């Protein structure tokens, strides 16, 4: 990991952060016609929510942070498409940082999975 990735996800600066914000804005356009998906914030970063719950937000280093089932996130980590999210010394069990190398179409599919997962959680 680079030095920027040691900062809390969503609070890092720099060009990678701008890239992540641009990608989350592009994802938001994907859901323009879906009244159940709204824009929100997490850790002062722009994100997307379903039923008021964040499922994706802009992280540092160009990463998009998504909430997915552990098994699915683990598969993305194994494939090299994601990293586990760690805040301080704690690994967040269902949050994964999607790497900048993941294409927009695949990122859209992952975001769809994340919104479906979050909408199915008990509140």
C-alpha positions as CSV (number, residue, x, y, z in Angstrom):
1,X,0.0,0.0,0.0
2,X,1.1,3.5,-0.6
3,X,1.5,6.2,2.0
4,X,-1.9,7.7,1.1
5,X,-3.7,4.5,1.8
6,X,-2.6,4.6,5.5
7,X,-4.9,7.5,6.1
8,X,-8.5,6.8,7.0
9,X,-10.5,5.9,3.9
10,X,-12.3,8.8,2.5
11,X,-10.2,11.5,4.2
12,X,-7.0,11.3,2.1
13,X,-6.3,14.1,-0.3
14,X,-4.4,14.2,-3.6
15,X,-5.2,13.1,-7.1
16,X,-6.4,9.7,-6.1
17,X,-9.0,11.3,-4.0
18,X,-10.2,13.4,-6.9
19,X,-10.4,10.3,-9.1
20,X,-12.5,8.5,-6.5
21,X,-14.9,11.4,-6.2
22,X,-15.2,11.5,-10.0
23,X,-16.0,7.8,-10.1
24,X,-18.6,8.0,-7.3
25,X,-20.2,10.9,-9.2
26,X,-20.3,8.7,-12.4
27,X,-21.9,5.9,-10.3
28,X,-24.5,8.3,-9.0
29,X,-25.5,9.1,-12.6
30,X,-26.1,5.3,-13.1
31,X,-28.9,5.6,-10.4
32,X,-30.5,8.9,-11.5
33,X,-33.8,7.1,-12.4
34,X,-33.9,5.1,-9.2
35,X,-35.7,7.0,-6.5
36,X,-34.5,4.5,-3.9
37,X,-30.9,5.4,-4.4
38,X,-29.8,8.8,-3.0
39,X,-26.5,10.7,-2.5
40,X,-25.1,10.8,1.0
41,X,-21.8,11.1,2.8
42,X,-19.6,8.8,4.8
43,X,-16.4,10.1,6.5
44,X,-17.0,13.5,4.8
45,X,-16.8,11.8,1.4
46,X,-19.6,11.6,-1.3
47,X,-21.4,8.4,-1.4
48,X,-24.5,6.5,-2.4
49,X,-27.2,5.2,-0.2
50,X,-30.2,2.9,-0.4
51,X,-33.0,3.5,2.2
52,X,-30.7,6.0,3.9
53,X,-27.8,3.5,4.3
54,X,-24.5,4.1,2.5
55,X,-23.4,1.3,0.2
56,X,-20.6,3.0,-1.7
57,X,-18.4,6.1,-1.1
58,X,-15.2,7.7,-2.4
59,X,-12.1,6.6,-0.6
60,X,-8.5,7.6,-0.8
61,X,-6.0,6.6,-3.5
62,X,-8.7,6.4,-6.2
63,X,-10.6,3.6,-4.4
64,X,-14.3,3.2,-4.1
65,X,-15.4,1.7,-0.8
66,X,-18.4,-0.7,-0.9
67,X,-20.3,-2.8,1.5
68,X,-20.6,-6.4,0.4
69,X,-21.0,-9.8,1.9
70,X,-17.7,-11.1,3.3
71,X,-17.5,-14.0,0.9
72,X,-18.0,-11.7,-2.2
73,X,-15.6,-9.1,-0.9
74,X,-13.1,-11.9,-0.2
75,X,-13.4,-13.1,-3.7
76,X,-12.6,-9.6,-5.0
77,X,-9.6,-9.4,-2.7
78,X,-8.3,-12.8,-4.0
79,X,-8.8,-11.6,-7.6
80,X,-6.7,-8.4,-6.8
81,X,-9.7,-6.1,-7.5
82,X,-10.2,-5.0,-3.9
83,X,-8.5,-4.6,-0.5
84,X,-10.0,-5.0,3.0
85,X,-10.8,-1.7,4.6
86,X,-8.9,-1.1,7.9
87,X,-9.6,1.8,10.2
88,X,-6.8,2.1,12.6
89,X,-6.1,-1.4,13.7
90,X,-9.6,-2.7,13.0
91,X,-10.5,-4.4,9.7
92,X,-14.1,-3.6,8.8
93,X,-15.7,-7.0,8.0
94,X,-18.0,-6.1,5.2
95,X,-16.3,-3.0,3.7
96,X,-14.0,-3.4,0.7
97,X,-11.9,-0.9,-1.2
98,X,-12.3,-1.4,-4.9
99,X,-9.0,-0.7,-6.6
100,X,-8.7,2.0,-9.3
101,X,-7.8,-0.6,-11.9
102,X,-11.4,-2.0,-11.9
103,X,-13.2,-0.8,-15.0
104,X,-16.3,1.4,-14.8
105,X,-18.6,-1.4,-16.1
106,X,-17.4,-3.8,-13.4
107,X,-17.5,-1.1,-10.8
108,X,-21.2,-0.5,-11.7
109,X,-21.9,-4.2,-11.3
110,X,-20.2,-4.3,-7.9
111,X,-22.1,-1.2,-6.8
112,X,-25.4,-2.9,-7.9
113,X,-24.4,-5.9,-5.7
114,X,-23.6,-3.5,-2.8
115,X,-26.9,-1.7,-3.0
116,X,-28.7,-5.0,-3.1
117,X,-26.8,-6.3,-0.1
118,X,-27.4,-3.2,1.9
119,X,-31.1,-3.0,1.0
120,X,-31.5,-6.5,2.3
121,X,-29.9,-5.8,5.7
122,X,-32.1,-5.6,8.8
123,X,-32.1,-2.2,10.2
